[in-house]
Amino acid sequence: MNSGESKVTAHKDDHIHRTQYRVLYGDTDAAAVVYNANYLRYFEIGRTEFMRERVCSYRDIEQMGFVLPVIECHIRFKAPARYDDILIIETTLTELKKVTCAFSYRILHKEEQGQSKPRFLAKGSTVMASINREGKLTPLPTEIRDQLQRHLLPATRLHTELDREYP
């Protein structure tokens, strides 16, 4: 896998989408760790691949006459990522409403030789709003909502799935 390249990986659990990403040198700061704002880009990579694989591409959404900007975001860091690390971006759809949807993310450092599990680095969430080309809130199209609904994490699993961390 080359730097900056993402790779989608399949998993048994249909609610968690996983994408791999190799950290670019340009992702890091003077302290040689990934600059904090880049985690929002990693969330976008995970969300974009989730949508492309399970619903449709953002290009298709734009052609339908609406966009999904981020209106809220949150990140909590536990450990840094560094240049050339291979990250696993886990993306889960956690909420679906008439004009908004929310995603949760976990960033993991892919396991290396001697490690039994990936190392937990960060977690976060974003809320997206559906707006038309004039910038006004608009309901998500029925066909998009229906497809998203199939991948919505059941509320009964919400906290157990999102709060788990690897040691």
C-alpha positions in Angstrom: 0.0 0.0 0.0 1.4 3.4 -1.0 1.4 6.5 1.1 -1.9 8.4 1.1 -3.7 5.5 -0.5 -6.8 4.1 1.1 -8.0 0.6 0.8 -11.4 -0.8 1.7 -11.5 -4.0 3.7 -14.5 -6.2 4.2 -15.6 -7.4 7.7 -18.3 -9.7 9.0 -20.2 -6.9 10.9 -22.2 -5.0 8.3 -22.5 -1.9 10.5 -18.8 -1.2 10.8 -17.0 -0.2 7.6 -13.2 -0.4 7.6 -10.8 1.5 5.4 -7.0 1.4 5.5 -4.9 4.5 5.0 -1.1 4.9 5.0 0.0 8.1 6.7 1.8 10.6 4.4 4.8 12.7 5.5 2.7 15.8 4.8 0.1 14.6 7.4 2.7 15.0 10.2 3.7 18.2 12.1 7.0 19.4 13.6 6.7 16.9 16.4 6.7 14.0 13.8 3.2 13.0 14.7 -0.1 13.3 12.6 -1.3 16.9 13.0 -4.7 16.8 14.9 -6.8 18.4 12.1 -5.9 15.6 9.8 -8.0 13.2 11.8 -11.0 15.0 10.3 -9.7 14.1 6.9 -9.4 10.5 8.0 -13.0 10.7 9.1 -13.9 12.0 5.7 -12.0 9.2 4.0 -13.9 6.6 6.1 -17.3 8.3 5.5 -16.7 8.7 1.8 -15.8 5.0 1.4 -18.7 3.9 3.6 -21.1 5.9 1.4 -19.5 4.8 -1.9 -19.6 1.1 -1.0 -23.0 1.0 0.7 -25.1 3.8 -0.6 -23.7 5.9 -3.5 -20.9 8.3 -4.1 -20.9 11.9 -3.0 -20.8 12.8 -6.7 -24.1 11.0 -7.2 -25.5 12.9 -4.2 -24.5 16.2 -5.7 -26.0 15.3 -9.0 -29.3 14.7 -7.2 -29.2 18.4 -6.2 -28.0 18.3 -2.6 -24.9 18.2 -0.5 -24.0 16.8 3.0 -21.8 19.3 4.8 -20.4 18.6 8.3 -22.3 20.7 10.9 -20.8 19.2 14.0 -17.6 17.2 14.9 -15.8 15.8 17.9 -12.5 14.0 18.3 -10.9 12.4 21.3 -7.2 11.3 21.1 -5.5 8.5 23.0 -2.2 7.9 21.1 -0.4 9.5 18.1 -0.1 8.2 14.6 3.2 8.7 12.7 4.5 8.9 9.2 4.1 5.6 7.2 1.8 4.0 9.8 -1.1 2.0 8.3 -4.3 3.2 10.0 -7.6 1.4 10.1 -10.5 3.9 9.9 -13.7 2.3 11.3 -16.9 4.2 10.3 -20.4 3.5 11.6 -23.7 5.3 10.8 -25.1 6.0 14.3 -28.1 8.3 13.7 -30.5 9.0 10.8 -33.1 11.7 10.8 -35.1 13.6 8.2 -32.4 16.1 7.3 -29.3 14.9 9.3 -27.2 11.8 9.8 -24.4 11.1 12.2 -21.3 8.9 11.9 -18.9 7.6 14.5 -15.3 6.8 13.9 -12.4 4.9 15.5 -8.8 5.2 14.2 -6.6 2.2 14.9 -3.0 1.5 14.2 -2.9 -1.7 12.2 -1.4 -4.5 14.2 2.2 -5.3 13.7 4.3 -8.3 14.3 4.0 -9.2 18.0 0.8 -7.3 18.5 -2.4 -9.3 19.0 -4.8 -6.4 18.2 -4.7 -3.0 16.5 -3.7 -0.2 18.8 -6.5 2.4 19.5 -5.5 5.9 18.6 -8.6 8.1 18.4 -12.4 8.2 18.2 -14.9 10.8 17.1 -18.1 11.7 15.4 -19.6 14.0 12.8 -23.1 15.1 12.0 -24.0 15.9 8.4 -27.0 18.0 7.2 -28.7 17.7 3.9 -28.9 21.0 2.1 -30.0 22.0 -1.4 -27.9 24.1 -3.9 -29.4 27.2 -2.3 -28.0 26.3 1.1 -31.4 25.5 2.7 -32.1 22.4 4.8 -33.8 19.7 2.7 -35.0 16.2 3.6 -32.7 13.4 2.5 -34.1 11.8 -0.6 -36.1 8.6 0.2 -33.9 6.3 -1.8 -30.8 7.6 0.2 -32.6 7.3 3.5 -33.7 3.8 2.7 -30.2 2.7 1.8 -28.7 4.4 4.9 -31.4 2.8 7.2 -30.1 -0.7 6.2 -26.6 0.2 7.6 -27.7 2.1 10.7 -26.2 0.7 13.9 -29.0 -0.6 16.1 -29.5 1.6 19.2 -29.1 -1.4 21.4 -25.5 -1.8 20.2 -24.6 1.8 20.0 -22.6 2.3 23.2 -21.0 -1.1 23.4 -19.6 -0.8 19.8 -18.4 2.8 20.0 -17.0 2.8 23.5 -14.8 -0.3 23.2 -11.1 0.3 23.0 -8.2 -2.1 22.3 -5.7 -2.4 25.1 
